[in-house]
């Protein structure tokens, strides 16, 4: 239950109120945007809330128990705030959205109504639609570990423990062949396939901070061709600086031979597969109880 601050509670008991709603959007890269349904700009907590006549929100659907609350926000794209290129680049996925009720005549009288997160955002014909979910949506996510042959850690995280520096390449864009195919230079030190399944991170240019997953990596001389899983919303410039991080297919053999990190392998490579579980004893198969992965 929300408890109104004393000043705002007193204001709400009057014959007329000067209330509006403000939306504070905090992206994962730290960018903060503010919007309000008031006709003038408001500011508090270091954030400016711009009037957005094209922004509207549906009624929040609240559920009893542990069901996830949901709401949809629709609006007209504004080039100085939310852009189609940023949406296509997934910069808003997982962003935090704070919904404030504010006395626009005295902005210090306000309260935080609820906190939501962007579950999905789409854009079509200049209109964006953001699906927001409540904090309880976290309970719908898979938690804990699964027993599987492949590793369930992310390369370089605390559970993996690999130092990524020897497996990272700092380089520049040498050619832009298409929205999903780039060429980078100074890549002869890493063989073909080294960055397959890895990350390309832009460290300069208009795409700074954007991360893309690499689908394929082919080396030709000192140039490496990188095919992205998703096309870029905006083409980079030749000379933009990027950082490439090696890929990992989560197999025990890769962990042992490429990263020398078998001691930290977070999978279960000796688990028998379906063929072993459903098979039967035979003189033609090895049933000596030995390990599956040498």
Secondary structure by P-SEA (a helix, b strand, c coil): cccccaaaaaaaaccccccbbbbbbbcccbbbbbbbcccccccccccccccccccccccccccccccccbbbbbbccccccccaaaaaaccccbbbbbbbbccccccccccccccccccbbbbcccbbbbbbbccccccccccccccccccccccccccccccccccbbbbcccccccccbbbbcccccccccccccbbbbbcccccccbbbbbcbbbbcccbbbbbbcccccccccccccbbbbbbbcccccccccccccccccccccccccccccccccccccccccccccc
